[in-house]
């Protein structure tokens, strides 16, 4: 398998958190895979050199990175940082990864009889007993994508594919809701945080306005608090965002929460009332 001449430089440029949304899904998968292989090889060589009493040649920060202790988790975390890949569930992500790598390294995987053999062959350097199952488990454990780009990425997605809450609660309220929905879509089944100061800076409003937007979204049933803010533990408020209230194609809110019950649109309710009359 051919690798970039400098994997550390490759990570800082192509796979930096700021540029992840700009690369394709396939480029990110292949780049993250190559990077981890390079780092694992460098780490193994450094350990062997120490055993022989050689002086270490690689003093880069990457050679001591904690990512190398859990290479599959680091790989899954990088891949899940992509806004489109992050929307996949663990099984869909597993299929996407092996299909992409098998296609890219087809000369190497041509002799593999099935996907299980391809997983074992391609991820041999990761030293996993069952690479596919470890990747699936790692995908579920990823709570924060690499870098600090989760919220800015969600804002970019919100500008490209906005969502429209039924109630107009302010000048930037729909932007706020769109950010929340895209954050949840990129992390299905996992709680999300909506940092007030960061979102306020991006939307050009003050923190109190974002706090009000958050309150409105909770009252409308779009946000559901999972865990409150804990100042002493430095834990932000965690939410689940009800993405099922919106049509993912049009962005319109099609379902509504009323006293704990989820209802269809008001037009449907009106038609039912008319039928009864």
Buried (B, 14 or more C-beta within 10 A) or exposed (E): EEEBEEBBEBBEEBBBBEBBBEBEBBBBBBBBBBBBBBBBEBBEBBEEBEEEEEEEEBEEEBBEEEBBEBBBBBBBBBBBBBBBBBBBEBEEBBEBBBBBBBEBBEEBBEEBEEBEEBBBBBBEBBEBEEBBEBBBBBBEEBEEBBBEBBBBBBBBBBEEBBBBBBBEBBEBBBBBBBBBBBBBBBBEEBBBBBBBEBBBBBBEBEBEBBEBBBEBBEEBBBBBEEEEEEEEEEEBBBBBBBBEBBEEEEBEBBBBBEEEEEEEBEEEEEEEEEEEE
